């Protein structure tokens, strides 16, 4: 007799995996196995070379990149991706979708697809990958635990009330698209929009503060882009959607004397208890 779990689990399945950032170097063994064993693989990758590499592991690789279009909302594209993925899952196929880096970072469709599949009774899960954030820490020599590190999507940062801690690192993603409320641009909003971002940051940083433009390598023969410039020069910088802006700390961390005193008092109490 079948258990309730067995009867409720449908045949189709979804595995969402990350291929990492650098071709051939970052793919984990378990993600590779999902790609190899899938009935169909959907690839949200912008490089034909990467898609050809995936085809060595699975002959049925279907690119999702063609659904993007200038002037078309990216959300419309993502909903189309979801429909394509779920159609195959509902047909009872073992589906794998492959995204750059970590599939759950700056990616709407993977989370929505997993939630949709699970709500309909299909097995669905995500496998992590080496993300652009991981590469950033390694290439720039940043330990996020030393001073702390905040991450913001650039448009969200300038359009909403977000609070910075300029005693730690601040990482701004998708700066080239800063201020894009249409979700229909594929390249850049332009210098005037980035000036809005700089004016916002100028509340917490001097205009001569050195910031870093970072872009991780996607091919083994490439080097990462690591470029230093003054905050005031950011609007005129040559930026792509793959570039990230890092603001190093602008001041030292300030102690909270009342908290230090409280913790020191607790230490003394502990010493007294130990001695007794």
C-alpha positions as a printed Julia matrix, in Angstrom:
276×3 Matrix{Float64}:
  0.0    0.0     0.0
  1.38   3.41   -0.94
  1.96   5.98    1.77
  0.4    9.46    1.58
  3.85  10.86    0.76
  4.25   8.48   -2.16
  0.82   9.26   -3.6
  1.2   13.04   -3.22
  4.61  13.25   -4.9
  4.27  13.87   -8.62
  6.62  12.49  -11.26
  8.17  15.69  -12.62
 10.94  17.44  -10.72
 12.99  20.62  -10.77
 16.63  21.17   -9.83
 17.93  24.74   -9.95
 21.73  24.86  -10.03
 24.47  27.45  -10.23
 27.41  26.95  -12.56
 29.57  29.43  -10.66
 31.23  32.4   -12.31
 34.22  30.98  -14.16
 33.52  28.47  -16.92
 34.58  24.94  -15.99
 36.09  25.91  -12.66
 33.21  26.42  -10.26
 30.59  23.82  -11.15
 30.09  21.46   -8.2
 29.92  17.7    -8.73
 26.3   17.48   -7.56
 25.2   20.3    -9.9
 26.98  18.57  -12.76
 25.13  15.36  -12.01
 21.76  17.15  -12.13
 22.67  18.64  -15.51
 23.79  15.28  -16.88
 20.75  13.35  -15.64
 18.05  15.87  -16.55
 15.55  15.26  -19.34
 15.79  18.93  -20.29
 18.14  21.73  -19.24
 17.16  25.4   -19.37
 20.12  27.79  -19.44
 19.92  31.43  -18.38
 23.41  32.22  -19.62
 24.54  35.09  -21.82
 27.47  33.35  -23.51
 27.09  30.88  -26.37
 30.4   29.3   -25.39
 28.98  28.4   -21.98
 25.85  26.91  -23.53
 27.99  24.81  -25.89
 29.95  23.59  -22.86
 26.68  22.56  -21.18
 25.69  20.6   -24.29
 28.65  18.32  -23.69
 26.88  17.2   -20.5
 23.32  17.13  -21.85
 22.16  17.3   -25.48
 18.85  19.02  -24.65
 19.98  22.47  -23.51
 17.49  25.26  -24.19
 18.64  28.85  -23.96
 16.47  31.39  -22.16
 18.42  34.43  -23.3
 16.36  34.99  -26.44
 13.37  36.09  -24.4
 15.1   39.34  -23.38
 14.43  42.41  -25.53
 15.25  46.1   -25.21
 12.14  47.95  -24.06
 10.52  44.76  -22.74
 10.11  44.46  -18.99
 12.46  41.9   -17.51
  9.56  40.69  -15.38
  7.68  39.73  -18.54
 10.73  37.71  -19.57
 10.96  36.03  -16.18
  7.3   35.02  -16.28
  7.88  33.51  -19.72
 10.83  31.55  -18.33
  8.63  30.28  -15.51
  5.96  29.1   -17.94
  8.55  27.22  -20.02
 10.11  25.54  -17.0
  6.83  24.56  -15.38
  5.4   23.19  -18.62
  8.18  20.58  -18.69
  7.89  19.81  -14.98
  4.12  19.31  -15.33
  4.78  17.01  -18.27
  6.58  14.69  -15.85
 10.13  15.48  -16.92
 13.23  15.86  -14.77
 14.09  19.5   -15.35
 17.31  21.32  -14.52
 17.77  25.07  -14.85
 21.26  26.57  -14.86
 22.12  30.12  -13.82
 25.39  32.01  -13.47
 26.99  32.07  -10.06
 24.61  31.18   -7.26
 21.12  30.62   -8.71
 19.39  32.27   -5.77
 21.24  35.61   -5.9
 19.76  38.42   -7.99
 17.5   35.94   -9.74
 13.69  36.01   -9.46
 12.78  33.0   -11.57
 14.64  30.3    -9.57
 12.86  31.14   -6.31
  9.48  31.51   -8.01
  9.88  28.27   -9.98
 10.78  26.27   -6.88
  7.87  27.75   -4.92
  5.45  27.06   -7.79
  6.66  23.49   -8.3
  6.43  22.67   -4.61
  2.95  24.22   -4.34
  1.82  21.89   -7.13
  3.31  18.82   -5.44
  6.53  18.43   -7.42
  9.97  17.86   -5.93
 12.04  21.01   -6.36
 15.24  22.31   -4.81
 18.22  24.6    -5.33
 21.91  23.74   -5.36
 24.26  26.62   -4.45
 27.05  27.85   -6.66
 30.1   30.06   -6.4
 28.66  33.56   -6.66
 29.99  36.89   -7.85
 30.01  37.89   -4.19
 32.3   34.99   -3.34
 34.67  35.94   -6.16
 34.57  39.58   -5.06
 35.74  38.7    -1.55
 38.56  36.59   -2.95
 39.72  38.98   -5.68
 39.58  42.13   -3.54
 40.89  40.48   -0.36
 37.85  41.47    1.67
 36.83  39.66    4.86
 33.19  40.67    5.47
 33.56  39.74    9.11
 36.26  42.31    9.82
 34.26  45.52    9.45
 30.91  44.19    8.26
 29.49  44.33    4.74
 26.17  45.61    3.42
 24.76  44.71    0.01
 22.2   46.75   -1.92
 20.73  46.66   -5.39
 21.53  50.15   -6.69
 18.03  51.15   -7.79
 16.48  49.95   -4.57
 19.08  51.87   -2.6
 18.36  55.22   -4.22
 14.57  54.83   -4.44
 13.92  53.66   -0.89
 14.92  54.7     2.6
 17.93  52.44    3.19
 20.5   53.14    5.88
 24.24  52.83    5.26
 26.99  51.97    7.71
 30.02  53.69    6.22
 32.3   52.13    8.82
 31.98  48.86    6.92
 32.09  47.8     3.29
 29.11  48.62    1.08
 28.53  46.66   -2.13
 26.19  48.07   -4.78
 24.92  45.7    -7.45
 23.66  46.53  -10.95
 24.91  50.12  -10.77
 24.72  50.41  -14.56
 20.93  50.1   -14.23
 20.63  52.47  -11.27
 17.27  54.25  -11.3
 15.62  51.95  -13.83
 11.99  51.79  -12.7
 10.79  50.33  -16.02
 12.76  47.07  -15.8
 12.99  47.39  -19.57
 16.6   48.48  -20.04
 19.22  45.87  -20.84
 22.4   47.95  -20.85
 22.6   51.21  -18.89
 20.46  54.03  -17.57
 23.3   56.51  -18.12
 25.4   59.08  -16.32
 22.52  61.29  -15.16
 20.98  58.38  -13.26
 24.32  57.45  -11.69
 24.68  61.06  -10.59
 21.51  60.54   -8.54
 23.27  57.6    -6.91
 26.42  59.64   -6.22
 24.38  62.47   -4.7
 22.73  59.95   -2.41
 26.07  58.43   -1.4
 27.57  61.89   -0.83
 25.5   62.08    2.35
 27.78  59.43    3.84
 31.01  59.67    1.83
 33.31  62.48    0.64
 33.31  62.85   -3.14
 37.01  61.99   -3.27
 36.4   58.67   -1.49
 38.0   55.84   -3.5
 35.49  53.27   -4.72
 36.12  50.06   -6.63
 34.51  48.87   -9.85
 34.58  45.08   -9.84
 33.67  42.46  -12.43
 34.43  38.8   -11.86
 36.09  36.69  -14.54
 33.8   34.32  -16.43
 36.48  32.55  -18.48
 39.71  30.95  -17.18
 41.77  33.18  -19.51
 40.26  36.38  -18.13
 41.29  38.56  -15.21
 38.73  40.27  -13.01
 38.11  43.96  -13.51
 39.38  45.88  -10.47
 39.37  49.62  -11.06
 39.74  52.36   -8.42
 38.26  55.82   -8.9
 36.86  58.73   -6.91
 33.18  58.6    -6.04
 32.67  61.86   -7.95
 33.87  60.16  -11.15
 31.42  57.26  -10.99
 28.74  58.8   -13.27
 31.19  58.97  -16.19
 32.66  55.51  -15.67
 32.2   52.82  -18.31
 29.9   50.31  -16.62
 28.15  47.16  -17.77
 25.36  45.3   -16.0
 28.0   42.81  -14.8
 29.94  45.48  -12.89
 29.63  45.92   -9.14
 30.7   48.95   -7.11
 32.36  48.51   -3.73
 32.74  51.32   -1.21
 35.46  50.61    1.36
 34.99  51.94    4.91
 35.06  55.74    5.17
 35.61  55.95    8.93
 36.68  53.87   11.9
 34.12  51.99   13.93
 32.97  53.99   16.98
 32.76  52.28   20.33
 29.57  52.41   22.38
 30.96  53.24   25.87
 27.8   52.23   27.73
 27.8   48.79   26.11
 31.52  48.3    26.72
 30.97  49.18   30.4
 28.1   46.72   30.66
 30.08  43.88   29.09
 33.12  44.62   31.28
 30.88  44.52   34.36
 29.61  41.1    33.27
 33.22  39.95   32.83
 34.03  41.03   36.38
 30.98  39.25   37.72
 32.13  36.1    35.95
 35.6   36.39   37.44
 34.09  36.76   40.92
 31.93  33.66   40.48
 34.91  31.68   39.19
 37.12  32.71   42.09
 34.46  31.83   44.63
